[in-house]
Amino acid sequence: MRCHCYETETEFVLCVEDVPPADEDNLRHAWFQPSDRGYVKAYPRDMEGAGVTEADKQAVSRNFARLGPAMFEGVSDWSEALASIAERFRDNGVEWYIIGSASEAVLGVNVRPHDLDIIVRPEDFFRVRDLFADCVVEPFVDNRGTWLVRYFGRLCVGGAMVDIAADEKMNPDRHPYDRVSWHGFDVLIEPLQARYRVEIERGREDRVRAIEAYMNGSPVVSWNGSDE
């Protein structure tokens, strides 16, 4: 597998060539599209207005070539990656929240996350990019209302794909989270019942069964952004 970036007159393109058939689902899950060159994902070439400089694109190109193959193989230990992220966030005062299937996994539900979906506050978004400068494999972009969340970027930490997003609507005063203890870290996750409904709606029967099997799980404490 070969990962590289190139530019056209209008686009900055991430390209993955020589993809083993067993890894193709991982590329699709990461929103890469099949093309005559392999799998590609395109961004606008000029992203200065979205917070992405030429230096940022050069860093992405280097990191994507170096880290992409292991990331798309999908064999990393998600828990080691998450612990590394949690430690760096704690040491640098970054408030963060876990969403997606990783919310289930940290509780002990028998699922293996495809990636780690992490929310931070908008004011910390570009600071996270700088804290993980050697791990940035896709641009950290200010979408300015053109996508599902305002801010989005992607890291590869310890071989794990890590999606970083930020939006006021995802802050804890507007979105529910539960506080749990995981590997010595105090973390905030999406409520299990919310995840259960999502998995049912998406028809993921294996994950629905895994959550149901866990229903004897540890209690969690709902949190709305206040410690009072």
GUDREN-489558 format. One record per residue (C-alpha): residue number from 1; residue in one letter; x, y, z. Coordinates in nm, 2 decimals. Layout:
N
<r><vexkol>NUM</vexkol><keti>a</keti><east>X</east><north>Y</north><up>Z</up></r>
...
! end
This chain:
228
<r><vexkol>1</vexkol><keti>m</keti><east>0.00</east><north>0.00</north><up>0.00</up></r>
<r><vexkol>2</vexkol><keti>r</keti><east>0.13</east><north>0.35</north><up>-0.09</up></r>
<r><vexkol>3</vexkol><keti>c</keti><east>-0.02</east><north>0.67</north><up>0.05</up></r>
<r><vexkol>4</vexkol><keti>h</keti><east>0.07</east><north>1.01</north><up>-0.10</up></r>
<r><vexkol>5</vexkol><keti>c</keti><east>-0.08</east><north>1.35</north><up>-0.18</up></r>
<r><vexkol>6</vexkol><keti>y</keti><east>-0.08</east><north>1.55</north><up>-0.50</up></r>
<r><vexkol>7</vexkol><keti>e</keti><east>-0.24</east><north>1.87</north><up>-0.63</up></r>
<r><vexkol>8</vexkol><keti>t</keti><east>-0.44</east><north>1.95</north><up>-0.94</up></r>
<r><vexkol>9</vexkol><keti>e</keti><east>-0.53</east><north>2.30</north><up>-1.05</up></r>
<r><vexkol>10</vexkol><keti>t</keti><east>-0.82</east><north>2.30</north><up>-0.80</up></r>
<r><vexkol>11</vexkol><keti>e</keti><east>-0.77</east><north>2.02</north><up>-0.55</up></r>
<r><vexkol>12</vexkol><keti>f</keti><east>-0.54</east><north>1.88</north><up>-0.28</up></r>
<r><vexkol>13</vexkol><keti>v</keti><east>-0.58</east><north>1.51</north><up>-0.31</up></r>
<r><vexkol>14</vexkol><keti>l</keti><east>-0.50</east><north>1.22</north><up>-0.07</up></r>
<r><vexkol>15</vexkol><keti>c</keti><east>-0.44</east><north>0.91</north><up>-0.27</up></r>
<r><vexkol>16</vexkol><keti>v</keti><east>-0.39</east><north>0.54</north><up>-0.16</up></r>
<r><vexkol>17</vexkol><keti>e</keti><east>-0.26</east><north>0.30</north><up>-0.42</up></r>
<r><vexkol>18</vexkol><keti>d</keti><east>-0.21</east><north>-0.08</north><up>-0.42</up></r>
<r><vexkol>19</vexkol><keti>v</keti><east>-0.48</east><north>-0.14</north><up>-0.16</up></r>
<r><vexkol>20</vexkol><keti>p</keti><east>-0.52</east><north>-0.50</north><up>-0.06</up></r>
<r><vexkol>21</vexkol><keti>p</keti><east>-0.88</east><north>-0.62</north><up>-0.10</up></r>
<r><vexkol>22</vexkol><keti>a</keti><east>-0.90</east><north>-0.69</north><up>0.27</up></r>
<r><vexkol>23</vexkol><keti>d</keti><east>-0.84</east><north>-0.32</north><up>0.35</up></r>
<r><vexkol>24</vexkol><keti>e</keti><east>-1.08</east><north>-0.16</north><up>0.10</up></r>
<r><vexkol>25</vexkol><keti>d</keti><east>-1.36</east><north>-0.14</north><up>0.36</up></r>
<r><vexkol>26</vexkol><keti>n</keti><east>-1.13</east><north>0.07</north><up>0.58</up></r>
<r><vexkol>27</vexkol><keti>l</keti><east>-1.08</east><north>0.32</north><up>0.30</up></r>
<r><vexkol>28</vexkol><keti>r</keti><east>-1.45</east><north>0.34</north><up>0.23</up></r>
<r><vexkol>29</vexkol><keti>h</keti><east>-1.52</east><north>0.39</north><up>0.60</up></r>
<r><vexkol>30</vexkol><keti>a</keti><east>-1.27</east><north>0.68</north><up>0.60</up></r>
<r><vexkol>31</vexkol><keti>w</keti><east>-1.47</east><north>0.85</north><up>0.31</up></r>
<r><vexkol>32</vexkol><keti>f</keti><east>-1.22</east><north>0.76</north><up>0.04</up></r>
<r><vexkol>33</vexkol><keti>q</keti><east>-1.36</east><north>0.70</north><up>-0.31</up></r>
<r><vexkol>34</vexkol><keti>p</keti><east>-1.24</east><north>0.44</north><up>-0.56</up></r>
<r><vexkol>35</vexkol><keti>s</keti><east>-1.07</east><north>0.59</north><up>-0.87</up></r>
<r><vexkol>36</vexkol><keti>d</keti><east>-0.84</east><north>0.49</north><up>-1.15</up></r>
<r><vexkol>37</vexkol><keti>r</keti><east>-0.55</east><north>0.57</north><up>-0.92</up></r>
<r><vexkol>38</vexkol><keti>g</keti><east>-0.67</east><north>0.37</north><up>-0.63</up></r>
<r><vexkol>39</vexkol><keti>y</keti><east>-0.87</east><north>0.54</north><up>-0.35</up></r>
<r><vexkol>40</vexkol><keti>v</keti><east>-0.88</east><north>0.92</north><up>-0.32</up></r>
<r><vexkol>41</vexkol><keti>k</keti><east>-1.02</east><north>1.19</north><up>-0.11</up></r>
<r><vexkol>42</vexkol><keti>a</keti><east>-1.01</east><north>1.55</north><up>-0.24</up></r>
<r><vexkol>43</vexkol><keti>y</keti><east>-1.00</east><north>1.89</north><up>-0.06</up></r>
<r><vexkol>44</vexkol><keti>p</keti><east>-0.99</east><north>2.23</north><up>-0.23</up></r>
<r><vexkol>45</vexkol><keti>r</keti><east>-0.64</east><north>2.33</north><up>-0.32</up></r>
<r><vexkol>46</vexkol><keti>d</keti><east>-0.68</east><north>2.67</north><up>-0.17</up></r>
<r><vexkol>47</vexkol><keti>m</keti><east>-0.78</east><north>2.63</north><up>0.20</up></r>
<r><vexkol>48</vexkol><keti>e</keti><east>-0.63</east><north>2.94</north><up>0.35</up></r>
<r><vexkol>49</vexkol><keti>g</keti><east>-0.98</east><north>3.07</north><up>0.43</up></r>
<r><vexkol>50</vexkol><keti>a</keti><east>-1.05</east><north>2.74</north><up>0.62</up></r>
<r><vexkol>51</vexkol><keti>g</keti><east>-0.74</east><north>2.77</north><up>0.83</up></r>
<r><vexkol>52</vexkol><keti>v</keti><east>-0.51</east><north>2.54</north><up>0.63</up></r>
<r><vexkol>53</vexkol><keti>t</keti><east>-0.18</east><north>2.69</north><up>0.51</up></r>
<r><vexkol>54</vexkol><keti>e</keti><east>0.07</east><north>2.56</north><up>0.25</up></r>
<r><vexkol>55</vexkol><keti>a</keti><east>0.29</east><north>2.44</north><up>0.54</up></r>
<r><vexkol>56</vexkol><keti>d</keti><east>-0.01</east><north>2.25</north><up>0.68</up></r>
<r><vexkol>57</vexkol><keti>k</keti><east>-0.06</east><north>2.07</north><up>0.35</up></r>
<r><vexkol>58</vexkol><keti>q</keti><east>0.31</east><north>1.98</north><up>0.34</up></r>
<r><vexkol>59</vexkol><keti>a</keti><east>0.29</east><north>1.84</north><up>0.69</up></r>
<r><vexkol>60</vexkol><keti>v</keti><east>-0.02</east><north>1.64</north><up>0.59</up></r>
<r><vexkol>61</vexkol><keti>s</keti><east>0.16</east><north>1.50</north><up>0.29</up></r>
<r><vexkol>62</vexkol><keti>r</keti><east>0.46</east><north>1.39</north><up>0.50</up></r>
<r><vexkol>63</vexkol><keti>n</keti><east>0.25</east><north>1.23</north><up>0.77</up></r>
<r><vexkol>64</vexkol><keti>f</keti><east>0.00</east><north>1.07</north><up>0.53</up></r>
<r><vexkol>65</vexkol><keti>a</keti><east>0.28</east><north>0.90</north><up>0.34</up></r>
<r><vexkol>66</vexkol><keti>r</keti><east>0.44</east><north>0.78</north><up>0.67</up></r>
<r><vexkol>67</vexkol><keti>l</keti><east>0.14</east><north>0.68</north><up>0.87</up></r>
<r><vexkol>68</vexkol><keti>g</keti><east>-0.13</east><north>0.61</north><up>0.62</up></r>
<r><vexkol>69</vexkol><keti>p</keti><east>-0.05</east><north>0.24</north><up>0.54</up></r>
<r><vexkol>70</vexkol><keti>a</keti><east>-0.06</east><north>0.13</north><up>0.90</up></r>
<r><vexkol>71</vexkol><keti>m</keti><east>-0.38</east><north>0.34</north><up>0.97</up></r>
<r><vexkol>72</vexkol><keti>f</keti><east>-0.57</east><north>0.18</north><up>0.68</up></r>
<r><vexkol>73</vexkol><keti>e</keti><east>-0.46</east><north>-0.17</north><up>0.77</up></r>
<r><vexkol>74</vexkol><keti>g</keti><east>-0.68</east><north>-0.12</north><up>1.08</up></r>
<r><vexkol>75</vexkol><keti>v</keti><east>-0.49</east><north>-0.35</north><up>1.32</up></r>
<r><vexkol>76</vexkol><keti>s</keti><east>-0.39</east><north>-0.10</north><up>1.58</up></r>
<r><vexkol>77</vexkol><keti>d</keti><east>-0.48</east><north>-0.12</north><up>1.95</up></r>
<r><vexkol>78</vexkol><keti>w</keti><east>-0.74</east><north>0.15</north><up>1.99</up></r>
<r><vexkol>79</vexkol><keti>s</keti><east>-0.71</east><north>0.15</north><up>2.37</up></r>
<r><vexkol>80</vexkol><keti>e</keti><east>-0.34</east><north>0.23</north><up>2.36</up></r>
<r><vexkol>81</vexkol><keti>a</keti><east>-0.40</east><north>0.51</north><up>2.12</up></r>
<r><vexkol>82</vexkol><keti>l</keti><east>-0.68</east><north>0.65</north><up>2.33</up></r>
<r><vexkol>83</vexkol><keti>a</keti><east>-0.47</east><north>0.64</north><up>2.65</up></r>
<r><vexkol>84</vexkol><keti>s</keti><east>-0.20</east><north>0.83</north><up>2.47</up></r>
<r><vexkol>85</vexkol><keti>i</keti><east>-0.45</east><north>1.10</north><up>2.35</up></r>
<r><vexkol>86</vexkol><keti>a</keti><east>-0.61</east><north>1.12</north><up>2.70</up></r>
<r><vexkol>87</vexkol><keti>e</keti><east>-0.27</east><north>1.18</north><up>2.86</up></r>
<r><vexkol>88</vexkol><keti>r</keti><east>-0.17</east><north>1.45</north><up>2.62</up></r>
<r><vexkol>89</vexkol><keti>f</keti><east>-0.51</east><north>1.63</north><up>2.66</up></r>
<r><vexkol>90</vexkol><keti>r</keti><east>-0.48</east><north>1.61</north><up>3.03</up></r>
<r><vexkol>91</vexkol><keti>d</keti><east>-0.13</east><north>1.75</north><up>3.04</up></r>
<r><vexkol>92</vexkol><keti>n</keti><east>-0.23</east><north>2.04</north><up>2.81</up></r>
<r><vexkol>93</vexkol><keti>g</keti><east>-0.57</east><north>2.12</north><up>2.96</up></r>
<r><vexkol>94</vexkol><keti>v</keti><east>-0.78</east><north>2.02</north><up>2.66</up></r>
<r><vexkol>95</vexkol><keti>e</keti><east>-1.15</east><north>1.94</north><up>2.74</up></r>
<r><vexkol>96</vexkol><keti>w</keti><east>-1.26</east><north>1.65</north><up>2.52</up></r>
<r><vexkol>97</vexkol><keti>y</keti><east>-1.55</east><north>1.41</north><up>2.47</up></r>
<r><vexkol>98</vexkol><keti>i</keti><east>-1.57</east><north>1.07</north><up>2.31</up></r>
<r><vexkol>99</vexkol><keti>i</keti><east>-1.85</east><north>0.99</north><up>2.07</up></r>
<r><vexkol>100</vexkol><keti>g</keti><east>-1.92</east><north>0.69</north><up>1.84</up></r>
<r><vexkol>101</vexkol><keti>s</keti><east>-1.85</east><north>0.33</north><up>1.91</up></r>
<r><vexkol>102</vexkol><keti>a</keti><east>-1.55</east><north>0.42</north><up>2.12</up></r>
<r><vexkol>103</vexkol><keti>s</keti><east>-1.81</east><north>0.54</north><up>2.38</up></r>
<r><vexkol>104</vexkol><keti>e</keti><east>-1.93</east><north>0.18</north><up>2.40</up></r>
<r><vexkol>105</vexkol><keti>a</keti><east>-1.58</east><north>0.03</north><up>2.41</up></r>
<r><vexkol>106</vexkol><keti>v</keti><east>-1.45</east><north>0.23</north><up>2.70</up></r>
<r><vexkol>107</vexkol><keti>l</keti><east>-1.74</east><north>0.10</north><up>2.91</up></r>
<r><vexkol>108</vexkol><keti>g</keti><east>-1.64</east><north>-0.26</north><up>2.83</up></r>
<r><vexkol>109</vexkol><keti>v</keti><east>-1.90</east><north>-0.33</north><up>2.56</up></r>
<r><vexkol>110</vexkol><keti>n</keti><east>-1.75</east><north>-0.60</north><up>2.34</up></r>
<r><vexkol>111</vexkol><keti>v</keti><east>-1.70</east><north>-0.39</north><up>2.02</up></r>
<r><vexkol>112</vexkol><keti>r</keti><east>-1.39</east><north>-0.29</north><up>1.83</up></r>
<r><vexkol>113</vexkol><keti>p</keti><east>-1.41</east><north>0.07</north><up>1.71</up></r>
<r><vexkol>114</vexkol><keti>h</keti><east>-1.31</east><north>0.13</north><up>1.35</up></r>
<r><vexkol>115</vexkol><keti>d</keti><east>-1.17</east><north>0.47</north><up>1.46</up></r>
<r><vexkol>116</vexkol><keti>l</keti><east>-1.18</east><north>0.71</north><up>1.75</up></r>
<r><vexkol>117</vexkol><keti>d</keti><east>-1.43</east><north>0.99</north><up>1.73</up></r>
<r><vexkol>118</vexkol><keti>i</keti><east>-1.34</east><north>1.28</north><up>1.96</up></r>
<r><vexkol>119</vexkol><keti>i</keti><east>-1.50</east><north>1.62</north><up>2.01</up></r>
<r><vexkol>120</vexkol><keti>v</keti><east>-1.31</east><north>1.92</north><up>2.15</up></r>
<r><vexkol>121</vexkol><keti>r</keti><east>-1.42</east><north>2.27</north><up>2.21</up></r>
<r><vexkol>122</vexkol><keti>p</keti><east>-1.39</east><north>2.50</north><up>1.91</up></r>
<r><vexkol>123</vexkol><keti>e</keti><east>-1.13</east><north>2.72</north><up>2.08</up></r>
<r><vexkol>124</vexkol><keti>d</keti><east>-0.91</east><north>2.42</north><up>2.12</up></r>
<r><vexkol>125</vexkol><keti>f</keti><east>-0.95</east><north>2.27</north><up>1.77</up></r>
<r><vexkol>126</vexkol><keti>f</keti><east>-0.64</east><north>2.41</north><up>1.61</up></r>
<r><vexkol>127</vexkol><keti>r</keti><east>-0.44</east><north>2.38</north><up>1.93</up></r>
<r><vexkol>128</vexkol><keti>v</keti><east>-0.51</east><north>2.00</north><up>1.91</up></r>
<r><vexkol>129</vexkol><keti>r</keti><east>-0.36</east><north>2.01</north><up>1.56</up></r>
<r><vexkol>130</vexkol><keti>d</keti><east>-0.05</east><north>2.17</north><up>1.69</up></r>
<r><vexkol>131</vexkol><keti>l</keti><east>-0.02</east><north>1.93</north><up>1.99</up></r>
<r><vexkol>132</vexkol><keti>f</keti><east>-0.03</east><north>1.63</north><up>1.75</up></r>
<r><vexkol>133</vexkol><keti>a</keti><east>0.16</east><north>1.79</north><up>1.46</up></r>
<r><vexkol>134</vexkol><keti>d</keti><east>0.34</east><north>1.47</north><up>1.37</up></r>
<r><vexkol>135</vexkol><keti>c</keti><east>0.01</east><north>1.28</north><up>1.36</up></r>
<r><vexkol>136</vexkol><keti>v</keti><east>-0.20</east><north>1.50</north><up>1.13</up></r>
<r><vexkol>137</vexkol><keti>v</keti><east>-0.29</east><north>1.29</north><up>0.83</up></r>
<r><vexkol>138</vexkol><keti>e</keti><east>-0.58</east><north>1.51</north><up>0.69</up></r>
<r><vexkol>139</vexkol><keti>p</keti><east>-0.62</east><north>1.89</north><up>0.70</up></r>
<r><vexkol>140</vexkol><keti>f</keti><east>-0.77</east><north>2.05</north><up>1.01</up></r>
<r><vexkol>141</vexkol><keti>v</keti><east>-1.05</east><north>2.25</north><up>0.84</up></r>
<r><vexkol>142</vexkol><keti>d</keti><east>-1.29</east><north>2.52</north><up>0.94</up></r>
<r><vexkol>143</vexkol><keti>n</keti><east>-1.59</east><north>2.41</north><up>0.73</up></r>
<r><vexkol>144</vexkol><keti>r</keti><east>-1.78</east><north>2.73</north><up>0.81</up></r>
<r><vexkol>145</vexkol><keti>g</keti><east>-2.13</east><north>2.57</north><up>0.80</up></r>
<r><vexkol>146</vexkol><keti>t</keti><east>-2.08</east><north>2.37</north><up>0.49</up></r>
<r><vexkol>147</vexkol><keti>w</keti><east>-2.06</east><north>2.02</north><up>0.66</up></r>
<r><vexkol>148</vexkol><keti>l</keti><east>-2.20</east><north>1.83</north><up>0.95</up></r>
<r><vexkol>149</vexkol><keti>v</keti><east>-1.97</east><north>1.99</north><up>1.20</up></r>
<r><vexkol>150</vexkol><keti>r</keti><east>-1.79</east><north>2.32</north><up>1.17</up></r>
<r><vexkol>151</vexkol><keti>y</keti><east>-1.44</east><north>2.19</north><up>1.24</up></r>
<r><vexkol>152</vexkol><keti>f</keti><east>-1.29</east><north>1.86</north><up>1.14</up></r>
<r><vexkol>153</vexkol><keti>g</keti><east>-0.95</east><north>1.70</north><up>1.11</up></r>
<r><vexkol>154</vexkol><keti>r</keti><east>-0.79</east><north>1.36</north><up>1.12</up></r>
<r><vexkol>155</vexkol><keti>l</keti><east>-0.50</east><north>1.22</north><up>1.31</up></r>
<r><vexkol>156</vexkol><keti>c</keti><east>-0.32</east><north>0.88</north><up>1.32</up></r>
<r><vexkol>157</vexkol><keti>v</keti><east>-0.21</east><north>0.80</north><up>1.67</up></r>
<r><vexkol>158</vexkol><keti>g</keti><east>-0.04</east><north>0.47</north><up>1.73</up></r>
<r><vexkol>159</vexkol><keti>g</keti><east>-0.17</east><north>0.34</north><up>1.40</up></r>
<r><vexkol>160</vexkol><keti>a</keti><east>-0.53</east><north>0.43</north><up>1.50</up></r>
<r><vexkol>161</vexkol><keti>m</keti><east>-0.75</east><north>0.66</north><up>1.29</up></r>
<r><vexkol>162</vexkol><keti>v</keti><east>-0.86</east><north>0.95</north><up>1.51</up></r>
<r><vexkol>163</vexkol><keti>d</keti><east>-1.13</east><north>1.20</north><up>1.39</up></r>
<r><vexkol>164</vexkol><keti>i</keti><east>-1.12</east><north>1.53</north><up>1.57</up></r>
<r><vexkol>165</vexkol><keti>a</keti><east>-1.43</east><north>1.75</north><up>1.55</up></r>
<r><vexkol>166</vexkol><keti>a</keti><east>-1.55</east><north>2.07</north><up>1.71</up></r>
<r><vexkol>167</vexkol><keti>d</keti><east>-1.88</east><north>2.25</north><up>1.70</up></r>
<r><vexkol>168</vexkol><keti>e</keti><east>-2.07</east><north>2.46</north><up>1.96</up></r>
<r><vexkol>169</vexkol><keti>k</keti><east>-2.37</east><north>2.22</north><up>1.92</up></r>
<r><vexkol>170</vexkol><keti>m</keti><east>-2.14</east><north>1.94</north><up>2.05</up></r>
<r><vexkol>171</vexkol><keti>n</keti><east>-2.04</east><north>2.12</north><up>2.37</up></r>
<r><vexkol>172</vexkol><keti>p</keti><east>-2.17</east><north>1.96</north><up>2.69</up></r>
<r><vexkol>173</vexkol><keti>d</keti><east>-2.42</east><north>2.24</north><up>2.76</up></r>
<r><vexkol>174</vexkol><keti>r</keti><east>-2.60</east><north>2.14</north><up>2.43</up></r>
<r><vexkol>175</vexkol><keti>h</keti><east>-2.51</east><north>1.77</north><up>2.40</up></r>
<r><vexkol>176</vexkol><keti>p</keti><east>-2.54</east><north>1.49</north><up>2.66</up></r>
<r><vexkol>177</vexkol><keti>y</keti><east>-2.23</east><north>1.31</north><up>2.79</up></r>
<r><vexkol>178</vexkol><keti>d</keti><east>-2.17</east><north>1.07</north><up>3.08</up></r>
<r><vexkol>179</vexkol><keti>r</keti><east>-1.86</east><north>1.08</north><up>3.30</up></r>
<r><vexkol>180</vexkol><keti>v</keti><east>-1.68</east><north>0.75</north><up>3.35</up></r>
<r><vexkol>181</vexkol><keti>s</keti><east>-1.34</east><north>0.64</north><up>3.47</up></r>
<r><vexkol>182</vexkol><keti>w</keti><east>-1.12</east><north>0.46</north><up>3.22</up></r>
<r><vexkol>183</vexkol><keti>h</keti><east>-0.76</east><north>0.35</north><up>3.27</up></r>
<r><vexkol>184</vexkol><keti>g</keti><east>-0.71</east><north>0.61</north><up>3.54</up></r>
<r><vexkol>185</vexkol><keti>f</keti><east>-0.86</east><north>0.89</north><up>3.32</up></r>
<r><vexkol>186</vexkol><keti>d</keti><east>-1.18</east><north>1.08</north><up>3.39</up></r>
<r><vexkol>187</vexkol><keti>v</keti><east>-1.35</east><north>1.08</north><up>3.04</up></r>
<r><vexkol>188</vexkol><keti>l</keti><east>-1.68</east><north>1.20</north><up>2.90</up></r>
<r><vexkol>189</vexkol><keti>i</keti><east>-1.87</east><north>0.97</north><up>2.66</up></r>
<r><vexkol>190</vexkol><keti>e</keti><east>-2.20</east><north>0.96</north><up>2.47</up></r>
<r><vexkol>191</vexkol><keti>p</keti><east>-2.47</east><north>0.79</north><up>2.69</up></r>
<r><vexkol>192</vexkol><keti>l</keti><east>-2.50</east><north>0.42</north><up>2.63</up></r>
<r><vexkol>193</vexkol><keti>q</keti><east>-2.87</east><north>0.44</north><up>2.57</up></r>
<r><vexkol>194</vexkol><keti>a</keti><east>-2.81</east><north>0.70</north><up>2.29</up></r>
<r><vexkol>195</vexkol><keti>r</keti><east>-2.55</east><north>0.47</north><up>2.14</up></r>
<r><vexkol>196</vexkol><keti>y</keti><east>-2.79</east><north>0.18</north><up>2.17</up></r>
<r><vexkol>197</vexkol><keti>r</keti><east>-3.06</east><north>0.37</north><up>1.97</up></r>
<r><vexkol>198</vexkol><keti>v</keti><east>-2.80</east><north>0.46</north><up>1.70</up></r>
<r><vexkol>199</vexkol><keti>e</keti><east>-2.69</east><north>0.11</north><up>1.66</up></r>
<r><vexkol>200</vexkol><keti>i</keti><east>-3.05</east><north>-0.01</north><up>1.63</up></r>
<r><vexkol>201</vexkol><keti>e</keti><east>-3.13</east><north>0.26</north><up>1.37</up></r>
<r><vexkol>202</vexkol><keti>r</keti><east>-2.82</east><north>0.16</north><up>1.16</up></r>
<r><vexkol>203</vexkol><keti>g</keti><east>-2.91</east><north>-0.21</north><up>1.18</up></r>
<r><vexkol>204</vexkol><keti>r</keti><east>-2.58</east><north>-0.31</north><up>1.34</up></r>
<r><vexkol>205</vexkol><keti>e</keti><east>-2.71</east><north>-0.63</north><up>1.49</up></r>
<r><vexkol>206</vexkol><keti>d</keti><east>-2.37</east><north>-0.74</north><up>1.63</up></r>
<r><vexkol>207</vexkol><keti>r</keti><east>-2.33</east><north>-0.41</north><up>1.82</up></r>
<r><vexkol>208</vexkol><keti>v</keti><east>-2.69</east><north>-0.41</north><up>1.94</up></r>
<r><vexkol>209</vexkol><keti>r</keti><east>-2.63</east><north>-0.76</north><up>2.08</up></r>
<r><vexkol>210</vexkol><keti>a</keti><east>-2.30</east><north>-0.65</north><up>2.24</up></r>
<r><vexkol>211</vexkol><keti>i</keti><east>-2.47</east><north>-0.36</north><up>2.42</up></r>
<r><vexkol>212</vexkol><keti>e</keti><east>-2.76</east><north>-0.58</north><up>2.53</up></r>
<r><vexkol>213</vexkol><keti>a</keti><east>-2.51</east><north>-0.83</north><up>2.67</up></r>
<r><vexkol>214</vexkol><keti>y</keti><east>-2.34</east><north>-0.54</north><up>2.86</up></r>
<r><vexkol>215</vexkol><keti>m</keti><east>-2.66</east><north>-0.41</north><up>3.02</up></r>
<r><vexkol>216</vexkol><keti>n</keti><east>-2.53</east><north>-0.52</north><up>3.37</up></r>
<r><vexkol>217</vexkol><keti>g</keti><east>-2.26</east><north>-0.26</north><up>3.32</up></r>
<r><vexkol>218</vexkol><keti>s</keti><east>-2.12</east><north>-0.01</north><up>3.56</up></r>
<r><vexkol>219</vexkol><keti>p</keti><east>-2.32</east><north>0.30</north><up>3.65</up></r>
<r><vexkol>220</vexkol><keti>v</keti><east>-2.23</east><north>0.63</north><up>3.48</up></r>
<r><vexkol>221</vexkol><keti>v</keti><east>-2.29</east><north>0.98</north><up>3.59</up></r>
<r><vexkol>222</vexkol><keti>s</keti><east>-2.46</east><north>1.22</north><up>3.35</up></r>
<r><vexkol>223</vexkol><keti>w</keti><east>-2.28</east><north>1.55</north><up>3.30</up></r>
<r><vexkol>224</vexkol><keti>n</keti><east>-2.39</east><north>1.88</north><up>3.15</up></r>
<r><vexkol>225</vexkol><keti>g</keti><east>-2.07</east><north>2.08</north><up>3.17</up></r>
<r><vexkol>226</vexkol><keti>s</keti><east>-2.10</east><north>2.18</north><up>3.54</up></r>
<r><vexkol>227</vexkol><keti>d</keti><east>-1.93</east><north>2.02</north><up>3.83</up></r>
<r><vexkol>228</vexkol><keti>e</keti><east>-2.18</east><north>2.18</north><up>4.07</up></r>
! end
